[in-house]
Amino acid sequence: MSVTSRPTSQDTALEEAFGAPLHHLYIAATAPGASAALLRALELRSFLVLAEEQVVRVRDRVHQATDPGRDLGELSADALRVDAQWLDAALSARDGYLTAVTGLLRSMPPPGPSAGRPVEFAQARITTALPPAVPARAGAGAAGVPIAKAR
C-alpha cells in the first residue's frame, strides 16, 4: 500500500488548508508549476505516514506482549525495554513531523480566491499651519531681532 493511500492524523487539516481532497492534491502536485507549499506538505505527510505506522506497530506489539491472557513466562523485560526505546524514537519522529506540518499550514494564506487588488492601508494625514514667513534682514537673528555685535 502506498503512502498516498494510507491515512494520517493530519489529512483533514491538509485538505482544509489546500481546499481539496488528498487524491486531488497528489494529482495537483504532479502538474507543472505546483506550489512549493503543496510539495512540502505532501512530502511531510509521507514521512508522517511512516512515523505513525511505526508508533502503531510498536504499540500493538507491546499490547500483544502484555495481553492478560499470555503466559507470564513469555514476558521479557529486555524486549519491552527495546520496544519502549523504539516507541520513544517513533513518537519523537511523529512529533517532529506534526510540528513541521502544523508550522507549514499556519504560514499559508487561507484557501479561496485571493483579492484582485493589493491591500491598501489608510494613511493618517497631518495638516499643520506654518507660521507666517518673516523676511530675512541683514544682521537679523531669530524673529527679526538685531544681533548685538561683540566688542
Sine and cosine of phi, psi and omega as CSV:
sin_phi,cos_phi,sin_psi,cos_psi,sin_omega,cos_omega
0.00,0.00,0.73,-0.69,-0.03,-1.00
-0.98,0.20,0.44,-0.90,0.04,-1.00
-0.90,0.44,-0.38,0.93,-0.01,-1.00
-0.94,0.35,-0.41,0.91,-0.03,-1.00
-0.97,-0.22,-0.06,1.00,0.03,-1.00
-1.00,0.03,0.63,-0.78,-0.01,-1.00
-0.98,0.18,0.42,-0.91,0.14,-0.99
-0.74,-0.67,0.16,-0.99,0.01,-1.00
-0.96,0.29,-0.21,0.98,-0.07,-1.00
-0.94,-0.33,0.14,0.99,-0.06,-1.00
-0.87,0.49,-0.69,0.72,-0.01,-1.00
-0.89,0.45,-0.68,0.74,0.01,-1.00
-0.89,0.45,-0.65,0.76,0.03,-1.00
-0.91,0.42,-0.68,0.73,0.01,-1.00
-0.89,0.45,-0.65,0.76,0.02,-1.00
-0.93,0.38,-0.66,0.76,-0.04,-1.00
-0.92,0.40,-0.62,0.79,-0.04,-1.00
-0.99,-0.15,-0.12,0.99,0.10,-1.00
0.95,0.32,0.48,0.87,0.01,-1.00
-0.40,-0.92,0.40,-0.92,0.08,-1.00
-0.91,0.42,0.39,-0.92,-0.06,-1.00
-0.83,0.56,-0.68,0.73,-0.04,-1.00
-0.89,0.45,-0.53,0.85,0.09,-1.00
-0.95,0.32,-0.57,0.82,0.02,-1.00
-0.91,0.42,-0.65,0.76,0.03,-1.00
-0.91,0.41,-0.58,0.82,0.06,-1.00
-0.92,0.38,-0.70,0.71,0.00,-1.00
-0.89,0.45,-0.52,0.85,-0.02,-1.00
-0.93,0.36,-0.40,0.92,0.01,-1.00
-1.00,0.07,-0.22,0.98,-0.02,-1.00
-0.97,0.25,0.52,-0.86,0.08,-1.00
-0.89,0.46,0.64,-0.77,0.03,-1.00
0.99,0.15,0.30,0.96,0.05,-1.00
-0.89,0.45,0.60,-0.80,-0.07,-1.00
-0.93,0.38,0.53,-0.85,0.03,-1.00
-0.89,0.45,-0.58,0.82,0.01,-1.00
-0.90,0.44,-0.67,0.75,0.02,-1.00
-0.90,0.43,-0.71,0.70,0.00,-1.00
-0.88,0.48,-0.70,0.71,0.03,-1.00
-0.90,0.44,-0.69,0.72,-0.03,-1.00
-0.88,0.47,-0.68,0.73,-0.01,-1.00
-0.95,0.32,-0.55,0.84,0.08,-1.00
-0.91,0.41,-0.71,0.70,0.06,-1.00
-0.88,0.47,-0.61,0.79,0.03,-1.00
-0.88,0.47,-0.64,0.77,0.03,-1.00
-0.88,0.47,-0.68,0.73,0.04,-1.00
-0.91,0.42,-0.63,0.78,0.00,-1.00
-0.90,0.43,-0.62,0.78,0.05,-1.00
-0.83,0.56,-0.74,0.67,-0.04,-1.00
-0.92,0.40,-0.67,0.74,0.00,-1.00
-0.90,0.43,-0.69,0.72,0.01,-1.00
-0.92,0.39,-0.56,0.83,0.05,-1.00
-0.91,0.41,-0.63,0.78,0.06,-1.00
-0.89,0.45,-0.69,0.72,0.02,-1.00
-0.85,0.52,-0.71,0.70,-0.02,-1.00
-0.90,0.43,-0.68,0.73,0.00,-1.00
-0.87,0.49,-0.74,0.67,-0.02,-1.00
-0.92,0.39,-0.68,0.73,0.04,-1.00
-0.84,0.54,-0.72,0.69,0.00,-1.00
-0.90,0.43,-0.60,0.80,0.03,-1.00
-0.91,0.42,-0.65,0.76,0.04,-1.00
-0.92,0.40,-0.68,0.74,0.04,-1.00
-0.87,0.49,-0.67,0.74,0.00,-1.00
-0.91,0.41,-0.67,0.74,-0.02,-1.00
-0.92,0.38,-0.50,0.87,-0.05,-1.00
-0.97,-0.25,0.30,0.95,0.02,-1.00
-0.86,0.50,0.72,-0.70,-0.03,-1.00
-0.86,0.51,-0.41,0.91,-0.02,-1.00
-0.99,0.11,-0.15,0.99,-0.04,-1.00
-0.98,0.18,0.42,-0.91,0.06,-1.00
-0.94,0.34,0.76,-0.65,0.00,-1.00
-0.89,0.45,-0.39,0.92,0.03,-1.00
-0.93,0.37,-0.35,0.94,0.02,-1.00
-0.99,0.10,-0.23,0.97,-0.04,-1.00
-0.95,0.30,0.78,-0.62,-0.04,-1.00
-0.84,-0.55,0.86,-0.51,0.04,-1.00
-0.90,0.43,-0.60,0.80,0.02,-1.00
-0.90,0.44,-0.70,0.72,0.02,-1.00
-0.90,0.44,-0.66,0.75,0.03,-1.00
-0.92,0.38,-0.58,0.82,0.04,-1.00
-0.90,0.44,-0.70,0.72,0.04,-1.00
-0.89,0.45,-0.69,0.72,0.03,-1.00
-0.88,0.47,-0.62,0.79,0.03,-1.00
-0.90,0.43,-0.64,0.77,0.05,-1.00
-0.92,0.40,-0.66,0.75,0.01,-1.00
-0.91,0.41,-0.67,0.74,0.03,-1.00
-0.89,0.45,-0.65,0.76,0.04,-1.00
-0.88,0.48,-0.70,0.71,0.01,-1.00
-0.91,0.42,-0.67,0.74,-0.01,-1.00
-0.91,0.41,-0.67,0.75,0.03,-1.00
-0.92,0.40,-0.61,0.79,0.04,-1.00
-0.90,0.44,-0.69,0.73,0.04,-1.00
-0.90,0.44,-0.70,0.72,0.01,-1.00
-0.87,0.50,-0.71,0.70,0.02,-1.00
-0.87,0.49,-0.64,0.77,0.04,-1.00
-0.89,0.45,-0.69,0.72,0.02,-1.00
-0.93,0.37,-0.61,0.79,0.06,-1.00
-0.88,0.47,-0.68,0.74,0.03,-1.00
-0.88,0.47,-0.68,0.73,-0.01,-1.00
-0.92,0.40,-0.69,0.72,0.02,-1.00
-0.90,0.44,-0.72,0.70,-0.01,-1.00
-0.88,0.48,-0.69,0.72,0.03,-1.00
-0.88,0.47,-0.66,0.75,0.03,-1.00
-0.90,0.44,-0.70,0.71,-0.03,-1.00
-0.93,0.38,-0.56,0.83,0.04,-1.00
-0.92,0.38,-0.52,0.86,-0.06,-1.00
-0.99,0.13,-0.12,0.99,-0.04,-1.00
-1.00,0.03,0.53,-0.85,0.11,-0.99
-0.93,0.35,0.38,-0.92,0.02,-1.00
-0.90,0.44,0.49,-0.87,0.01,-1.00
-0.93,0.37,0.32,-0.95,0.03,-1.00
0.87,-0.49,0.11,-0.99,-0.02,-1.00
-0.93,0.37,0.66,-0.75,0.03,-1.00
-1.00,0.07,0.35,-0.94,-0.01,-1.00
-0.91,0.42,0.60,-0.80,-0.03,-1.00
-0.97,0.24,-0.28,0.96,-0.01,-1.00
-0.78,-0.63,0.40,-0.92,-0.03,-1.00
-0.93,0.36,0.36,-0.93,0.01,-1.00
-0.94,0.34,0.70,-0.71,0.05,-1.00
-0.94,-0.35,0.72,-0.69,0.01,-1.00
-0.98,-0.19,0.68,-0.74,0.04,-1.00
-0.96,0.28,0.83,-0.56,0.00,-1.00
-0.98,-0.22,0.78,-0.63,0.05,-1.00
-0.94,0.35,0.65,-0.76,0.02,-1.00
-0.95,-0.30,0.79,-0.62,0.01,-1.00
-0.96,-0.27,0.83,-0.55,0.04,-1.00
-0.90,-0.43,0.77,-0.64,0.03,-1.00
-0.72,-0.69,0.45,-0.89,0.08,-1.00
-0.97,-0.26,0.81,-0.59,0.03,-1.00
-0.99,0.15,0.51,-0.86,0.06,-1.00
-0.90,0.44,0.42,-0.91,-0.01,-1.00
-0.88,0.48,0.58,-0.82,-0.02,-1.00
-0.95,0.32,0.67,-0.74,0.04,-1.00
-0.97,-0.24,0.78,-0.62,-0.01,-1.00
-0.91,0.40,0.69,-0.72,0.00,-1.00
-0.98,0.20,0.72,-0.70,0.05,-1.00
-0.89,-0.45,0.48,-0.88,0.03,-1.00
-0.89,0.47,0.76,-0.65,0.02,-1.00
0.97,0.23,0.16,0.99,-0.03,-1.00
-1.00,-0.09,0.62,-0.79,0.06,-1.00
-1.00,-0.06,-0.53,-0.85,-0.01,-1.00
-0.92,0.40,0.64,-0.77,0.06,-1.00
0.84,0.54,0.54,0.84,0.11,-0.99
0.96,0.27,0.24,0.97,0.01,-1.00
-1.00,0.07,0.78,-0.63,-0.02,-1.00
-0.91,0.42,0.56,-0.83,0.03,-1.00
-1.00,-0.01,0.75,-0.66,0.01,-1.00
-0.95,0.30,0.68,-0.73,0.00,-1.00
-0.99,0.11,0.68,-0.73,0.03,-1.00
-0.97,0.26,0.63,-0.77,0.00,-1.00
-0.99,-0.11,0.00,0.00,0.00,0.00
